[in-house]
Amino acid sequence: MEKSLDVSIVGAGIGGLTAALTLKKSGHNPTIYEKSKLLSELGAGVQLSPNANRVLKYLGIMEDLKKEIFEPEAFQFLNYRTGRVLAEHSLKKLSTQTYGFPNYDIHRADLQKVLLSAIEKAEIKLLKGFEITDVGKEKEKPYIKANEKKIISDVVIGADGIHSVIRKKLWGKDQARYTKNVAWRMLVPIEKISSNFLKPNTTVWLGPKKHFVQYFVKGGSYLNCVCLVEQDDWMSEGWSEKGDIFELKDLFSEWHPEIQEIIESTDPDSLFKWGLHDRPPMKKWRRGKFSLLGDAAHPMLPFVAQGAAMAIEDGAVLASSLSSFDNIELGLDDYENKRKPRTTKAQNTASRNATIFHLSDFFAFFRNLVMKFFIKKIMDDFYKYDATSK
Ligand SMILES: Cc1cc2nc3c(=O)[nH]c(=O)nc-3n(C[C@H](O)[C@H](O)[C@H](O)COP(=O)(O)OP(=O)(O)OC[C@H]3O[C@@H](n4cnc5c(N)ncnc54)[C@H](O)[C@@H]3O)c2cc1C
């Protein structure tokens, strides 16, 4: 398409910011509407796999990103009690060689800082304090509404996360489901951890009904930890709440001494827990000249560490699809057709991992035997994909 489209993006998360950058790079005119007045990401980490880094490199922000990351040596699954290595995969040495791009761990606020700086450099409009509450159509053009103000554009993309208002307005109420998993998150300054047992890896400890993920962020000065625990109910009205350190200690009391040491070193005030929700894959994302992106379209459990990566890839494919067709609806359908099989696979893999990671006894024994083939297959499936050439 020769014409530059005015694209309204609802939500300035990792997905919305990346989509604005890819659209601008393809010659379109994106504007981002974000409900928060102050953009602040969670005090937590995110793993940026090679498939996500391919898009970030295409956007020309790799050098800025490199100042903020930690590059892990390897990915490891460990036994929760003994610390025995169940499976290991080299990342630093082999990631670029095998998948063309490195694997990084980063603090969310650092990734957001780099994306925001690129948004500013590209002179993309980002309007904060704009909570979109309604959508509609006027003279064949889609509009969104914030504070009674109607904003008309050529295309609207809902990148407004798992609670997406755009999704609800387009497709009706469909409640996200509680997955019976809670994520406890903490960020521990390295100097607080007295033992020097920590290895420069992305490590996942597997135990019955729980797993524990740890990796460095901020150049190695903090350890980011996520403790994933099965829990039948989620009582809180909200999606996150403060965690009780004594409850966490109790939950992991039978785990390896390294885990005990990390929990012991955690500032109780910095501990939060999330009830993890997801939704089954959607039948259709597009409605008229509206479509969805990132968690708004395909929320998933974090058990394959691909939610943000999928949102980043979505942006690259969306820009190229909209540029390849004169008709906006055909462009949005092309985007959806190219993305949905892959994001559905990520959603299903994450749900399946919820079972596999938390097996016990006999089943865990068999899982451990095949674990190394299992991670290689998952990495190949997700890391090789090139969203910039679709
Ligand atoms: C514990 C945990 C660990 C994870 N680890 C990883 C990982 O290692 N690697 C990975 O790739 N992924 C990971 N993920 C998944 C990843 O965090 C998400 O998939 C990703 O952040 C989704 O980005 P998004 O932009 O689609 O949505 P969001 O980040 O939710 O952004 C949505 C934005 O829209 C705004 N918004 C909402 N409603 C409105 C409205 N009505 N009007 C205007 N603005 C609105 C919100 O304020 C927000 O800024 C993890 C998730 C969890 C819970």
The ligand as an ORCA input file, in Angstrom:
! r2SCAN-3c Opt
* xyz 0 1
  C       5.145    -13.657     35.819
  C       5.266    -13.329     34.364
  C       6.487    -13.519     33.702
  C       6.608    -13.269     32.318
  N       7.800    -13.489     31.705
  C       7.911    -13.316     30.353
  C       9.151    -13.553     29.687
  O      10.152    -13.887     30.306
  N       9.215    -13.367     28.317
  C       8.110    -12.982     27.597
  O       8.212    -12.846     26.356
  N       6.919    -12.724     28.214
  C       6.790    -12.873     29.561
  N       5.608    -12.618     30.189
  C       4.451    -12.161     29.394
  C       4.529    -10.664     29.083
  O       4.762     -9.922     30.249
  C       3.227    -10.176     28.439
  O       2.822    -11.083     27.441
  C       3.440     -8.801     27.779
  O       3.890     -7.868     28.733
  C       2.145     -8.301     27.132
  O       2.348     -7.022     26.602
  P       1.134     -6.202     26.003
  O       1.724     -4.939     25.491
  O       0.343     -7.059     25.081
  O       0.167     -5.911     27.240
  P       0.400     -5.068     28.574
  O       1.816     -5.099     29.001
  O      -0.628     -5.550     29.549
  O       0.075     -3.565     28.156
  C      -1.235     -3.093     27.983
  C      -1.226     -1.570     28.108
  O      -2.525     -1.091     27.764
  C      -2.918     -0.104     28.690
  N      -4.385     -0.085     28.694
  C      -5.217     -1.036     29.184
  N      -6.502     -0.683     28.995
  C      -6.487      0.508     28.366
  C      -7.513      1.382     27.909
  N      -8.805      1.102     28.071
  N      -7.170      2.561     27.299
  C      -5.837      2.875     27.120
  N      -4.815      2.081     27.567
  C      -5.141      0.909     28.165
  C      -2.296     -0.583     30.003
  O      -2.186      0.489     30.942
  C      -0.942     -1.076     29.523
  O       0.015     -0.053     29.481
  C       5.480    -12.828     31.581
  C       4.247    -12.582     32.237
  C       4.136    -12.844     33.608
  C       2.806    -12.591     34.308
*
